[in-house]
C-alpha cells in the first residue's frame, strides 16, 4: 500500500518547481533498443545532463563499467555517474521512484510498478530502478496499488493530479481494475484529493499518450497546454485540442477554475520521423531554470521560450537541440526525474 498510517504525517508529491536536491538520469546503452541511433541519443543525453548540472547536481545511472566510462567522457566531471543501479533504457521519469514529502523534513518514495509500458519493451533492470534509488537514498519506499509511470501523471503539489485514461486505464497495465479504483490508488500514492482525467490515445506510441508531452501544471490553479498548428488534424492534434477544452472547463481540488496558458507547437521540425515528439512542454524544471527543446522553427521556438519565461519568472530558459532523443518517442522531461529537497 502507498498510503500512510493515521498516526503519521501525510506524505504528498510536491510539484516539479519545488527546490531540487538532484536530478536522476540514465545512460542509454542497448543497441537492441536504439539500434544505429544509439550514439546520437547518447550525445543528446550527455547534453541534457551537462546542461542540468549547471543548475543542480545530476546522478546518472549506467549499467556497467564500460558504459559508465563512456558516459563520464561525454558528460564531464560535474555529472556523477554510478553503476550501482543498472538500467535497460534512459527514461528515468518512468522508472525512477516518485518522491514524497511530509512537510516536517521527512521524505519517502513510491514505486509505480513499471512494466515496460505495458510489456512493450525489455525492463528487467528498469523494473527495479525505483526501489534501488530509494534504497541508495536511504528512503522508506512503498508500492502503489496500480501500474503506471511518472510521466503519466502530473501533480500541482496542492491536491490535484491529472492523467490520460489511455495510459492508466489500460489492460496492458491495470487489467481488471476500474477507473474509479485506479483514481483512488493514484490519489493515495500522490497524497492528492482530486483527479482530472483526459481521454488520451491508446496504441499510437509506447506510452499510450503520457500527459507530460501535452499538458503540464505551472503552479496550483494554472496549467499549460501545447496546441498544434491550425492545419493539423491528426490524432495527436485532436488529442491536444481535447485536453485544452477539458482543462479550460476544469476546477482543481481547491475549487479554482484552471487558468490555461497556451504554447503553440512548431510549424516545422527537422525530423521526418512519425515518432518525433515536437513538444516544448516536455521541459524539465531545475533550480533556477527551465530546460526545454527547440526545433529549428525560429518564430515558434522564440515564442515558446518567452511563454515559459513568463510562466516561470526568475528562471533561465535553456533550449536544446535534442532531435535524436525526441525521435525515440520522448523528450527532456521523460529522460529525467527530480528529487526534491526534504
DRENDO-1510 file (C-alpha; in Angstrom, 1 decimal, always signed):
<recs>
REC; n; res; u; v; w
REC; 1; UNK; +0.0; +0.0; +0.0 .
REC; 2; UNK; +1.2; +3.5; -0.7 .
REC; 3; UNK; -0.9; +5.2; +2.0 .
REC; 4; UNK; +0.2; +6.5; +5.3 .
REC; 5; UNK; -0.9; +5.5; +8.8 .
REC; 6; UNK; -3.4; +7.7; +10.5 .
REC; 7; UNK; -0.9; +8.5; +13.3 .
REC; 8; UNK; +1.8; +9.6; +10.9 .
REC; 9; UNK; +2.1; +12.8; +8.9 .
REC; 10; UNK; +0.6; +12.8; +5.4 .
REC; 11; UNK; +3.0; +12.4; +2.6 .
REC; 12; UNK; +2.4; +14.1; -0.8 .
REC; 13; UNK; +4.2; +14.5; -4.1 .
REC; 14; UNK; +5.4; +18.1; -4.4 .
REC; 15; UNK; +5.2; +20.0; -7.7 .
REC; 16; UNK; +8.1; +19.9; -10.1 .
REC; 17; UNK; +9.0; +23.5; -9.2 .
REC; 18; UNK; +9.8; +22.7; -5.6 .
REC; 19; UNK; +13.6; +23.1; -4.9 .
REC; 20; UNK; +15.6; +20.0; -6.0 .
REC; 21; UNK; +18.3; +18.1; -4.3 .
REC; 22; UNK; +19.3; +16.5; -7.6 .
REC; 23; UNK; +18.1; +15.1; -10.9 .
REC; 24; UNK; +18.4; +11.4; -11.8 .
REC; 25; UNK; +19.2; +10.3; -15.3 .
REC; 26; UNK; +20.1; +7.1; -17.1 .
REC; 27; UNK; +22.7; +6.3; -19.8 .
REC; 28; UNK; +21.3; +4.6; -22.9 .
REC; 29; UNK; +23.5; +1.6; -23.8 .
REC; 30; UNK; +21.4; -1.1; -25.6 .
REC; 31; UNK; +21.6; -1.4; -29.3 .
REC; 32; UNK; +18.7; -3.8; -29.1 .
REC; 33; UNK; +16.6; -0.8; -28.1 .
REC; 34; UNK; +18.2; +2.1; -30.1 .
REC; 35; UNK; +20.0; +0.4; -33.0 .
REC; 36; UNK; +22.1; +2.7; -35.1 .
REC; 37; UNK; +20.6; +5.7; -33.4 .
REC; 38; UNK; +22.3; +4.9; -30.1 .
REC; 39; UNK; +25.4; +7.1; -30.5 .
REC; 40; UNK; +23.3; +10.2; -31.3 .
REC; 41; UNK; +20.9; +9.6; -28.4 .
REC; 42; UNK; +23.9; +9.3; -26.1 .
REC; 43; UNK; +25.1; +12.7; -27.3 .
REC; 44; UNK; +21.7; +14.2; -26.6 .
REC; 45; UNK; +21.5; +12.6; -23.1 .
REC; 46; UNK; +25.0; +13.9; -22.4 .
REC; 47; UNK; +24.0; +17.4; -23.5 .
REC; 48; UNK; +20.9; +17.4; -21.2 .
REC; 49; UNK; +23.0; +16.1; -18.3 .
REC; 50; UNK; +25.7; +18.7; -18.7 .
REC; 51; UNK; +23.1; +21.5; -19.0 .
REC; 52; UNK; +21.2; +20.4; -15.9 .
REC; 53; UNK; +24.5; +20.1; -14.0 .
REC; 54; UNK; +24.9; +23.9; -14.4 .
REC; 55; UNK; +21.9; +24.3; -12.2 .
REC; 56; UNK; +21.8; +21.4; -9.8 .
REC; 57; UNK; +23.5; +18.0; -9.1 .
REC; 58; UNK; +23.0; +15.2; -11.6 .
REC; 59; UNK; +23.3; +11.5; -10.9 .
REC; 60; UNK; +23.4; +9.3; -14.0 .
REC; 61; UNK; +22.9; +5.6; -13.8 .
REC; 62; UNK; +24.9; +3.4; -16.1 .
REC; 63; UNK; +24.5; -0.4; -16.5 .
REC; 64; UNK; +28.2; -1.4; -16.4 .
REC; 65; UNK; +31.7; +0.0; -16.1 .
REC; 66; UNK; +32.3; +0.3; -19.8 .
REC; 67; UNK; +29.1; +2.3; -20.3 .
REC; 68; UNK; +30.0; +4.4; -17.2 .
REC; 69; UNK; +33.4; +5.3; -18.6 .
REC; 70; UNK; +31.8; +6.4; -21.9 .
REC; 71; UNK; +29.2; +8.4; -20.0 .
REC; 72; UNK; +31.8; +10.2; -17.9 .
REC; 73; UNK; +33.8; +11.1; -21.0 .
REC; 74; UNK; +30.6; +12.6; -22.7 .
REC; 75; UNK; +29.0; +14.2; -19.6 .
REC; 76; UNK; +32.1; +15.7; -18.0 .
REC; 77; UNK; +33.2; +15.9; -14.3 .
REC; 78; UNK; +30.1; +17.8; -13.0 .
REC; 79; UNK; +27.8; +14.8; -13.6 .
REC; 80; UNK; +28.1; +11.9; -11.1 .
REC; 81; UNK; +28.0; +8.6; -13.0 .
REC; 82; UNK; +27.2; +5.4; -11.0 .
REC; 83; UNK; +26.9; +1.7; -11.8 .
REC; 84; UNK; +25.2; +0.6; -8.6 .
REC; 85; UNK; +21.8; +1.0; -10.3 .
REC; 86; UNK; +21.8; -0.8; -13.7 .
REC; 87; UNK; +19.3; +0.3; -16.3 .
REC; 88; UNK; +17.8; -1.0; -19.6 .
REC; 89; UNK; +16.9; +2.3; -21.1 .
REC; 90; UNK; +17.1; +6.1; -20.5 .
REC; 91; UNK; +13.5; +7.0; -19.5 .
REC; 92; UNK; +14.1; +7.8; -15.8 .
REC; 93; UNK; +10.8; +9.8; -15.5 .
REC; 94; UNK; +9.0; +6.4; -15.8 .
REC; 95; UNK; +11.4; +4.1; -14.0 .
REC; 96; UNK; +12.6; +6.2; -11.0 .
REC; 97; UNK; +10.6; +6.4; -7.8 .
REC; 98; UNK; +8.1; +9.3; -7.2 .
REC; 99; UNK; +9.5; +11.2; -4.2 .
REC; 100; UNK; +7.1; +12.5; -1.5 .
REC; 101; UNK; +7.5; +14.9; +1.4 .
REC; 102; UNK; +5.6; +15.2; +4.7 .
REC; 103; UNK; +6.2; +18.9; +5.4 .
REC; 104; UNK; +8.3; +18.1; +8.5 .
REC; 105; UNK; +11.5; +17.4; +6.8 .
REC; 106; UNK; +10.6; +13.7; +6.1 .
REC; 107; UNK; +10.7; +12.0; +2.7 .
REC; 108; UNK; +9.7; +8.7; +1.3 .
REC; 109; UNK; +9.3; +7.2; -2.2 .
REC; 110; UNK; +6.6; +5.4; -4.1 .
REC; 111; UNK; +7.3; +2.7; -6.7 .
REC; 112; UNK; +4.8; +2.8; -9.6 .
REC; 113; UNK; +5.5; -0.8; -10.6 .
REC; 114; UNK; +6.9; -0.1; -14.0 .
REC; 115; UNK; +6.2; -2.9; -16.5 .
REC; 116; UNK; +7.8; -1.7; -19.7 .
REC; 117; UNK; +4.8; +0.5; -20.7 .
REC; 118; UNK; +2.5; -2.5; -20.8 .
REC; 119; UNK; +5.2; -5.1; -21.6 .
REC; 120; UNK; +6.2; -3.4; -24.8 .
REC; 121; UNK; +9.9; -3.3; -24.0 .
REC; 122; UNK; +12.5; -5.2; -22.0 .
REC; 123; UNK; +12.6; -3.9; -18.4 .
REC; 124; UNK; +14.3; -6.4; -16.2 .
REC; 125; UNK; +16.6; -3.8; -14.7 .
REC; 126; UNK; +14.3; -0.8; -15.2 .
REC; 127; UNK; +11.6; -2.5; -13.1 .
REC; 128; UNK; +13.9; -2.4; -10.1 .
REC; 129; UNK; +15.3; +1.1; -10.6 .
REC; 130; UNK; +12.8; +2.8; -8.3 .
REC; 131; UNK; +13.4; +0.6; -5.3 .
REC; 132; UNK; +17.2; +0.7; -5.8 .
REC; 133; UNK; +17.2; +4.5; -6.0 .
REC; 134; UNK; +15.1; +4.7; -2.8 .
REC; 135; UNK; +17.5; +2.3; -1.1 .
REC; 136; UNK; +20.5; +4.3; -2.1 .
REC; 137; UNK; +18.9; +7.4; -0.7 .
REC; 138; UNK; +18.0; +5.7; +2.5 .
REC; 139; UNK; +14.3; +6.3; +2.0 .
REC; 140; UNK; +11.4; +4.1; +3.0 .
REC; 141; UNK; +9.6; +3.1; -0.1 .
REC; 142; UNK; +6.2; +1.5; -0.8 .
REC; 143; UNK; +4.4; +0.2; -3.8 .
REC; 144; UNK; +1.5; +1.9; -5.5 .
REC; 145; UNK; -1.7; -0.1; -5.9 .
REC; 146; UNK; -1.6; +0.5; -9.7 .
REC; 147; UNK; +0.9; +0.1; -12.6 .
REC; 148; UNK; +2.0; +3.3; -14.2 .
REC; 149; UNK; +4.8; +5.7; -14.9 .
REC; 150; UNK; +5.9; +9.1; -13.6 .
REC; 151; UNK; +5.4; +10.7; -17.0 .
REC; 152; UNK; +1.7; +9.6; -17.0 .
REC; 153; UNK; +0.7; +11.7; -14.0 .
REC; 154; UNK; +1.1; +15.5; -13.4 .
REC; 155; UNK; +0.6; +17.0; -10.0 .
REC; 156; UNK; +0.3; +20.6; -8.8 .
REC; 157; UNK; +1.6; +19.7; -5.3 .
REC; 158; UNK; -1.6; +21.2; -3.9 .
REC; 159; UNK; -4.1; +18.4; -4.1 .
REC; 160; UNK; -4.7; +18.0; -7.8 .
REC; 161; UNK; -3.4; +15.5; -10.3 .
REC; 162; UNK; -4.1; +14.8; -14.0 .
REC; 163; UNK; -3.5; +11.9; -16.3 .
REC; 164; UNK; -4.7; +10.3; -19.5 .
REC; 165; UNK; -7.1; +7.4; -19.3 .
REC; 166; UNK; -5.4; +5.8; -22.3 .
REC; 167; UNK; -2.2; +5.2; -20.3 .
REC; 168; UNK; -3.5; +4.2; -16.9 .
REC; 169; UNK; -7.0; +2.7; -17.5 .
REC; 170; UNK; -5.5; +0.2; -19.8 .
REC; 171; UNK; -5.5; -3.6; -19.7 .
REC; 172; UNK; -1.8; -3.7; -20.5 .
REC; 173; UNK; -1.1; -2.1; -17.1 .
REC; 174; UNK; -4.1; -2.4; -14.9 .
REC; 175; UNK; -6.2; -5.2; -16.3 .
REC; 176; UNK; -9.5; -5.8; -14.4 .
REC; 177; UNK; -9.2; -2.5; -12.5 .
REC; 178; UNK; -11.8; +0.2; -12.9 .
REC; 179; UNK; -11.1; +3.8; -13.5 .
REC; 180; UNK; -12.5; +4.6; -10.0 .
REC; 181; UNK; -10.2; +2.1; -8.4 .
REC; 182; UNK; -7.2; +3.5; -10.3 .
REC; 183; UNK; -8.2; +7.0; -9.4 .
REC; 184; UNK; -8.3; +6.1; -5.7 .
REC; 185; UNK; -4.9; +4.4; -5.9 .
REC; 186; UNK; -3.3; +7.4; -7.7 .
REC; 187; UNK; -4.7; +9.9; -5.2 .
REC; 188; UNK; -3.4; +7.7; -2.4 .
REC; 189; UNK; +0.0; +7.4; -3.9 .
REC; 190; UNK; +0.3; +11.2; -4.6 .
REC; 191; UNK; -1.3; +12.4; -1.4 .
REC; 192; UNK; -3.8; +14.3; -3.6 .
REC; 193; UNK; -7.6; +14.9; -3.4 .
REC; 194; UNK; -8.8; +15.4; -7.0 .
REC; 195; UNK; -8.1; +13.7; -10.3 .
REC; 196; UNK; -8.6; +15.3; -13.7 .
REC; 197; UNK; -8.9; +12.6; -16.4 .
REC; 198; UNK; -8.0; +13.3; -20.0 .
REC; 199; UNK; -9.0; +10.7; -22.6 .
REC; 200; UNK; -5.7; +10.3; -24.5 .
REC; 201; UNK; -4.8; +7.9; -27.3 .
REC; 202; UNK; -4.2; +4.2; -27.0 .
REC; 203; UNK; -1.8; +2.2; -29.0 .
REC; 204; UNK; -0.2; +5.1; -31.0 .
REC; 205; UNK; +3.0; +5.3; -29.1 .
REC; 206; UNK; +4.8; +3.2; -26.5 .
REC; 207; UNK; +3.4; +5.2; -23.5 .
REC; 208; UNK; -0.2; +5.2; -24.7 .
REC; 209; UNK; -0.1; +9.0; -24.6 .
REC; 210; UNK; +1.6; +10.4; -21.5 .
REC; 211; UNK; +0.2; +13.7; -20.3 .
REC; 212; UNK; +3.6; +15.4; -19.8 .
REC; 213; UNK; +4.0; +15.9; -23.6 .
REC; 214; UNK; +0.9; +18.0; -24.0 .
REC; 215; UNK; -0.3; +19.4; -20.6 .
REC; 216; UNK; +1.7; +20.5; -17.6 .
REC; 217; UNK; +1.0; +22.2; -14.3 .
REC; 218; UNK; +2.7; +25.5; -13.9 .
REC; 219; UNK; +1.6; +26.1; -10.4 .
REC; 220; UNK; -1.6; +25.5; -8.4 .
REC; 221; UNK; -4.5; +26.8; -10.4 .
REC; 222; UNK; -2.5; +27.2; -13.6 .
REC; 223; UNK; -1.8; +24.7; -16.4 .
REC; 224; UNK; +0.0; +24.9; -19.7 .
REC; 225; UNK; -1.2; +23.1; -22.9 .
REC; 226; UNK; +0.6; +22.9; -26.3 .
REC; 227; UNK; -1.7; +23.3; -29.2 .
REC; 228; UNK; -0.8; +22.2; -32.8 .
REC; 229; UNK; -0.9; +24.4; -35.9 .
REC; 230; UNK; -4.4; +25.1; -37.1 .
REC; 231; UNK; -4.0; +23.0; -40.3 .
REC; 232; UNK; -3.1; +19.8; -38.4 .
REC; 233; UNK; -5.9; +17.3; -37.9 .
REC; 234; UNK; -4.1; +14.0; -36.9 .
REC; 235; UNK; -4.9; +12.1; -33.8 .
REC; 236; UNK; -2.3; +13.9; -31.7 .
REC; 237; UNK; -3.6; +17.3; -32.8 .
REC; 238; UNK; -7.2; +16.3; -31.9 .
REC; 239; UNK; -6.0; +15.0; -28.6 .
REC; 240; UNK; -4.2; +18.3; -27.7 .
REC; 241; UNK; -7.3; +20.3; -28.5 .
REC; 242; UNK; -9.5; +18.0; -26.4 .
REC; 243; UNK; -7.1; +18.3; -23.5 .
REC; 244; UNK; -7.3; +22.1; -23.8 .
REC; 245; UNK; -11.1; +22.0; -23.8 .
REC; 246; UNK; -11.3; +19.8; -20.8 .
REC; 247; UNK; -8.8; +21.7; -18.7 .
REC; 248; UNK; -10.3; +25.1; -19.7 .
REC; 249; UNK; -13.5; +23.9; -18.0 .
REC; 250; UNK; -12.0; +22.2; -15.1 .
REC; 251; UNK; -11.6; +23.1; -11.4 .
REC; 252; UNK; -8.9; +21.9; -9.1 .
REC; 253; UNK; -9.0; +20.4; -5.6 .
REC; 254; UNK; -9.4; +23.9; -4.1 .
REC; 255; UNK; -12.3; +24.8; -6.3 .
REC; 256; UNK; -10.3; +27.1; -8.5 .
REC; 257; UNK; -11.2; +27.3; -12.2 .
REC; 258; UNK; -8.0; +26.4; -14.0 .
REC; 259; UNK; -6.2; +29.2; -15.9 .
REC; 260; UNK; -4.8; +27.7; -19.2 .
REC; 261; UNK; -1.7; +29.1; -20.8 .
REC; 262; UNK; -1.3; +28.1; -24.4 .
REC; 263; UNK; +2.0; +27.2; -26.1 .
REC; 264; UNK; +1.8; +26.9; -29.8 .
REC; 265; UNK; +3.7; +23.9; -31.3 .
REC; 266; UNK; +6.2; +24.3; -34.1 .
REC; 267; UNK; +5.1; +24.7; -37.7 .
REC; 268; UNK; +8.2; +22.9; -39.0 .
REC; 269; UNK; +10.7; +20.4; -37.4 .
REC; 270; UNK; +14.0; +19.0; -38.6 .
REC; 271; UNK; +12.9; +15.4; -38.3 .
REC; 272; UNK; +10.7; +13.4; -40.7 .
REC; 273; UNK; +10.1; +10.6; -38.2 .
REC; 274; UNK; +6.4; +9.8; -37.4 .
REC; 275; UNK; +7.5; +9.1; -33.8 .
REC; 276; UNK; +9.1; +12.5; -33.3 .
REC; 277; UNK; +7.9; +14.4; -30.2 .
REC; 278; UNK; +7.6; +18.1; -31.1 .
REC; 279; UNK; +6.8; +19.2; -27.6 .
REC; 280; UNK; +8.1; +22.3; -25.9 .
REC; 281; UNK; +6.1; +21.2; -22.8 .
REC; 282; UNK; +8.3; +18.1; -22.2 .
REC; 283; UNK; +10.6; +20.5; -20.3 .
REC; 284; UNK; +12.4; +19.8; -17.0 .
REC; 285; UNK; +12.4; +22.4; -14.3 .
REC; 286; UNK; +15.7; +22.8; -12.4 .
REC; 287; UNK; +16.8; +25.1; -9.6 .
REC; 288; UNK; +16.7; +28.5; -11.3 .
REC; 289; UNK; +16.0; +27.2; -14.8 .
REC; 290; UNK; +13.8; +25.5; -17.4 .
REC; 291; UNK; +15.4; +23.1; -19.8 .
REC; 292; UNK; +13.3; +22.5; -22.9 .
REC; 293; UNK; +13.7; +21.8; -26.6 .
REC; 294; UNK; +13.9; +23.8; -29.8 .
REC; 295; UNK; +13.1; +22.5; -33.3 .
REC; 296; UNK; +14.7; +25.0; -35.7 .
REC; 297; UNK; +11.4; +27.0; -36.1 .
REC; 298; UNK; +12.8; +30.5; -35.2 .
REC; 299; UNK; +9.4; +32.1; -34.6 .
REC; 300; UNK; +7.8; +29.3; -32.6 .
REC; 301; UNK; +11.0; +28.5; -30.7 .
REC; 302; UNK; +11.3; +32.1; -29.6 .
REC; 303; UNK; +7.6; +32.3; -28.7 .
REC; 304; UNK; +7.8; +29.2; -26.6 .
REC; 305; UNK; +10.8; +30.5; -24.8 .
REC; 306; UNK; +9.0; +33.8; -24.0 .
REC; 307; UNK; +5.9; +31.9; -22.8 .
REC; 308; UNK; +8.0; +29.7; -20.5 .
REC; 309; UNK; +10.0; +32.6; -19.1 .
REC; 310; UNK; +6.8; +34.5; -18.3 .
REC; 311; UNK; +5.2; +31.4; -16.7 .
REC; 312; UNK; +8.3; +30.7; -14.6 .
REC; 313; UNK; +9.6; +34.1; -13.6 .
REC; 314; UNK; +13.2; +34.2; -12.3 .
REC; 315; UNK; +14.2; +31.0; -14.1 .
REC; 316; UNK; +16.5; +30.9; -17.1 .
REC; 317; UNK; +15.0; +29.2; -20.1 .
REC; 318; UNK; +17.5; +27.0; -21.9 .
REC; 319; UNK; +16.5; +25.4; -25.3 .
REC; 320; UNK; +18.4; +22.4; -26.6 .
REC; 321; UNK; +18.5; +20.6; -29.9 .
REC; 322; UNK; +17.8; +17.0; -28.8 .
REC; 323; UNK; +16.1; +15.8; -32.0 .
REC; 324; UNK; +17.7; +12.4; -31.9 .
REC; 325; UNK; +16.3; +11.8; -28.4 .
REC; 326; UNK; +12.9; +13.1; -29.4 .
REC; 327; UNK; +12.8; +10.8; -32.5 .
REC; 328; UNK; +12.7; +8.0; -29.9 .
REC; 329; UNK; +9.3; +9.0; -28.6 .
REC; 330; UNK; +10.2; +11.1; -25.6 .
REC; 331; UNK; +12.0; +14.2; -24.5 .
REC; 332; UNK; +13.8; +16.1; -21.8 .
REC; 333; UNK; +11.2; +15.6; -19.0 .
REC; 334; UNK; +10.9; +11.9; -20.0 .
REC; 335; UNK; +14.6; +11.4; -19.5 .
REC; 336; UNK; +14.8; +13.0; -16.1 .
REC; 337; UNK; +13.4; +12.5; -12.6 .
REC; 338; UNK; +13.8; +15.3; -10.0 .
REC; 339; UNK; +14.4; +14.5; -6.3 .
REC; 340; UNK; +13.0; +17.4; -4.2 .
REC; 341; UNK; +14.6; +18.8; -1.1 .
REC; 342; UNK; +13.0; +17.3; +2.1 .
</recs>
